[in-house]
Amino acid sequence: MRALAIVHQTDAGPGVFADEMAERGVELHEWLLSERGTGPQLEIADYDAVLTFGGAMHADQEDRHPWLHFEKDFLAAMIDDRMPVLAVCLGSQLLAEAAGGSARRASEPEIGWRGVEVTEEGGADPVIGPLAPSFEAFQWHSYEALPPEGAAILARSPVCAQAYRVGDVAWGIQFHAEVTADDAEMWTDDYRSDEDAVRIGVDPEELRAETKERIGDWNRLGRELCGRFLDTVG
């Protein structure tokens, strides 16, 4: 199996998903889409799945990041071609737009460990179902995905949809199931670069301590989620 990971910045890549793929013998190629002039190593048809990850930019900042428009078109083509897709955070917002939905600034940022409830439909989903009825998720976002009409909403927080499915091969998750301990530490160290994190008063020491306590179990959950997605591809 071959998978393509669309990465928007170097500290927001496939994380523990890459570990799960390596253990399963999946050949993973990373595409740093924000780098001008780069492209996938293979023809898209040679991949069995596409994953897209997070980034500090927002889904509506095409004036600053013109490649966002390209990625939305690319993901729309993947949906039309029934390519299995797993989209995380920013990627989830771009997938929602590509599928005919939208993305917008959320009513409040969710940064840190937040509760997520799995919906009744989510409980029957092959990727999200085992997380029912609820779980604590690592979050870092100020925008939310608004999936298109007809999409299955699989999980929610008090702020927004946390997981959805378009058709039967494309999933979006708002929470960072892929994040490694090192990347979470890096984001926390650099929290002042996020004006929303500063505005809501993120306490880096408190977040660092909670993450240290939770990250081991969270990484196991993330690898298992990625594994279930890969099972749907196979």
N, C-alpha and C positions, 0 to 999 in steps of 0.2 A: 504494500500500500504506500502511496505517496501523498503527502499533504503539503499545502502551501499556507504559510503564516504571513499575513500582511501585518507589518509592524510600522508604527508611526513615530516611535522614538525608542532609543536603545534601552532605556530602563523600563519599558512597558511591553516586553516581548512575550513569547509563549510560556515562559516560566516553568511551572511544574507540569504543564501539559506536555512540554518537550520531553520531560523525564518519562512520562507515561508512554509517549510514542516510542522513545528509544527502547524501552523495555519490551514493547510489543513488536519491535522490528520495523516500525513505520519510518520511511524516509521523509524527513521534514526539511523543507526549504524555506528560508526566511526572505521576505521581500520588503526592504525598507522603502516603502512607497513614497515617503516624503523626500527622498533623495532624487533630485532631477536626473533623468536619463537612465534610471535603473529599471529592471524588469525581472520577471520570474526566470528561473534557470531553465524551465521546460515550457513547452506549449501548455496552455491551460487544460486542454483536453487530456493531457497526460497525468493530471492530478486526480485523486479520488475524493478529495475534500479540500475546502478552503476555510481558514480561520482568520479572523481579523480582531485586533486588540485595541487597547486604549491609547490615550495620549492627553497631553495638557490642553490641546486645542479643542474648540467646540465645533459641533456639526454645522453651525451656520456661519463659520468664518472662512468662507470660500474666497473672500477678497484677500485675506492674508495667506491662505493655504489653497491655491487653485487646484491642487491634486484631490481635494475633498470631492469636488464635482466629478472628477474621473472615477474615484472609488465608488461613489453612489451609482454611476452608470455601470461600472464593472459588476457590482453586487446585483444590480437589476438583471444583468445578463446571466449571472450565476443562478438566480432564481428561475429565470425562464428556461435555462438548460437543466434544471433539477440537480444542480451540483450541491452536495451536502455542505452546509455552511454552519459554523459556530462563531458567533460574534459577541465580543465582550466590551462592555462599557461604551466608549466612543464608537466602537465597531457595531454595537447593538443599535445605537442611535442612527448610524449610517444605513444599516440594514433595514430599519423601519422605514426610512425615507425611500430607499431603493424599492421597497415592496409596495409603496403607495401610501404609507403613513407619514409621520413627521417627527421632528424632535424639537424640543423647546427647553428654555430654562425652567428647572423644577421650582416648586414652591419654596423649597429650602435645600441647601446642599446636604448630602449625606456623606460624611467623612468619618471613618472609623468603623467600629463594630456595631451593626444595626440588625434588628430583628426582621426576618422575612417570613411570610406565611405562604405556604403552597396552596393553590386553589384546588377545587375539586377536579377540574380538568387537568391541572398539573399533577395531581396524584396518580393519574393514569398514564402520564407521559413517560416514555422510555428513558429519557435523559434526566428529567427533573423529579420524577415520581419518588425515588428512594429518599429524597430530602423531606418528604412530608412527615408530619404536618407543618413543621417550622424549623428554622435554623438561624444562627447568628452569622452574618456575612461581613466580610471586609469590603468596605465601600470607599470610593473616592470620586464623587461626581457632583456637578452642579446642574447638569442638564438631564432630561429624561427622554426616553423613546416613547412615542405614541404609535403603537403598531396599527397596521391598516385594518379596516373592517374585515371581519372574517378570521383574523389571526386568533390563535388560542392563547389566552393569558394564563400563564402557568404558575406565577408567583407574584406577590405584591408586598410592598412595605407601606407604611402610612403615607409615604410621599409619592410613590409611583409604581408602575409595573416593573417587576424585577426579572421576569423571565417570560418569554413568549415564543410561539412557534408559528412560522408561516408555512402553510402546506404541511408536508410531512418530512421535509429534509432540511429546513433552515431554522436555527434556533438563535435567539438573542438573549443574553443575560447581562443585567446591569451591574451585578456584583463582580468582584475580582477573584474568581475561583482559581485563576492561574498564578496569582502573585506569589513570588518567593519571599522568604524572610529578608534576604538582602535588598530586594527592590522595595519592600514595605519600609524597611529602615531608611533607605535612600529618600523615598517620598516624604517620610516623616521629618528627616533632617532638613529637607528642602521646602517644608510646608509654607514658608514665608513667600515663596514664589507664586503661590496660589492666593489671590486676593480674597477669595471666598473662604478659604481656610482661616485666614487672618481675621476676616470680618466676624465669623461665628465663634472665634476664640478657641480654636483647636489647642489643646494642651499637649505638646509633643512628648513630654515625659510620661504623661498618663497613657497616651496612645501607644508609645513604645513599650511600656510595661504590659499593657493588655495584649498587644500583638505578640510579645515574647511568650506569654502564657498560652495563647490560642493557636499560634501559627502551625504547630505540628499537626494538630487535628484538622485544621483548615486545609493544609496541603494534601493530606490524605483524601479529604472530601473532594478537592479540586482534581486530583488525579483520577479518582473514581468517576467523577462527572465526565471528564474527558474520555475515559475508557468507555463509558456508556455511549457517548456520541460516536466513537470509533466503531462500536458494535453495530450501530445503526447503518454505518457506511458499508461494513463488511457483509 
